[in-house]
């Protein structure tokens, strides 16, 4: 069977402060600028979740997109939507919540949940102009 990649897009809103507690406040402000606002700031995130695998000869699916939606909802959206990454999200405890660190954390949660397909790529849009991609490497 052909190997195909399918993608599900989800959206959520969350706040964060990009801040390294090991650094002095002035260095945090210099490194992270307005993203270091002590009163937080938020984003309307978009997450593209791509899984890859052979098509099932019975269904024609690589992975049922309704099931993928449910997995992402349970593992990610229910936990982060309308939350603060610094304060409310257990898997981000003691992690600087950059978009890069967030997408890597998402990968760790989702990769084992999409078998028999394989998680191929995550794309996390922080703004309409800024995004990160991660493929597990």
Protein Blocks (a to p, Z undefined) as FASTA:
>chain_A
ZZdddddddddddddddddfkbcfklmmmmnmmmlomnbpaddddddddddddddfklop
abdfklmmmmmmmmmmmmmgopafklmmmklgoiacbfklmmmmmmmmmmmmmccbdcfb
dcddfbfkbccddehZZ
